[in-house]
Amino acid sequence: MSATANKTLEATLAPPTRCKEQRLQQTLTEYREALHEAFDNGCTTMSATNDVVTPYNLPYQAKDALKSYVPKLHNTYNANELDGEHPLRFVNRAGKFDLDTEREHEICWNVPQPGRGTNFWIPLRLNPDQQELWGELLDDESSTKVGELRLQRHRKTWTLHVTVEYEIKDTSELPENPTRVGFDIGESMLVTGCALQHDTPTKPLLINGKEAKRLRKEMFTTLKRLQERDASEWRIEERFSYHQNRLTDIIEKASRESVEYARQFENPVIVMEDLAFIRVSLDYGKYMNRRLHSWAFARLQGRIEDKARDAGIPVRYVHPQYTSKTCHSCKRIGYRPRQAEFRCKNPACRVSTFQADINASANIARRVDPWGESLPVKQVGDDSPRDGSRCDTATVHRETSAPAQMNLTTHQD
């Protein structure tokens, strides 16, 4: 069975000539003026928006996008004001591309302009990771469809985002005899993966979060100093973009490695914690809350889910409570004397000491249970490592349900 998914393709426009640059800038400025007037007039219907934007010198693809977008700002998003840097939006009829493998830039985009015969072609520099999907988009026999297009100017460059709808394997049902692969997202250890084969943790994956942690600290310190010195807005934005781009690169690499790890197993099912409430539930003090809230847990989970969906791997979310407190083998509550070490209190358990993040990811994987999730009968106190720090490296916590198995070896970081 197949299903459909949406993805945003990204491309950078090759440096345009002076004439094309002026035409692009003029269209963007005209679009933003029309957007602000329609919004300020409180247009909540397509017909009301049409009355406002019709006089503007815009291509019909941009006017149609405004007629759909402005009512959403009022009715769906309840927006009170507009940002001044809105991208130029086009409906899918603006998605006209040309492919020629003999050109330096193989794909060109036909840029919509107002009037007849005024459109112009411009080459695109593609995101290398999206080459395959671009090829499917331009294949006449492919079922991939173009959605909305957004054009944004970033200082000296123009970026085009194209939403596409494409077919994927239906992952609504779990496969028979699935291999459950749990992923624990944390701060010190960015991603910890653990597959359960015959209910035994197998071939763990550990992706260190040291560099992401350093970048977050550096970004916070840099932006704070710039603000204290009343630095110009463009300088603050430049530094913010620099750090965000580096963090995005780390997230992309970590999510790609995580999905590749899951693919090596037969009938994999990726299991992650449902951290929807993490921002309201965490209270580790002002300093630790800032560190944890600045880290995009959901962003990394989302990229893992996106890549898993493309690979046809089902993704499930489970309750996060007690995952790092519970022994994956005997399901009894234990403790963490150090950041990366878990100890089981049960003298009859086969596990005495274990790597804490692998223990948590094994618990997460085991939560996908046909009999439903379960929690320990007795809730216990804080899970913080007993080394003076304020917070656990993992995110949120909970327990497991399954048979007990594992040797006594401690996995080293």
Secondary structure by P-SEA (a helix, b strand, c coil): ccbbbbbbbbbbcccccaaaaaaaaaaaaaaaaaaaaaaaaccccaaaaaaacccccccaaaaaaaaaccccccccccccccccccccccccccbbbbbbcccccccccccccccccccbbbbbbccccaaaaaaaaacccccccccbbbbbbcccbbbbbbbbbbbcccccccccccbbbbbbbbccccbbbbbbccccccbbbbbbaaaaaaaaaaaaaaaaaaaaacccaaaaaaaaaaaaaaaaaaaaaaaaaaaaaaacccbbbbbbcccccccccccccaaaaaaaaacaaaaaaaaaaaaaaaacbbbbbcccccccccccccccbbbbccccbbbbcccccccccccaaaaaaaaaaaccccccccccccccccccccccccccccccccccccccccccccccc
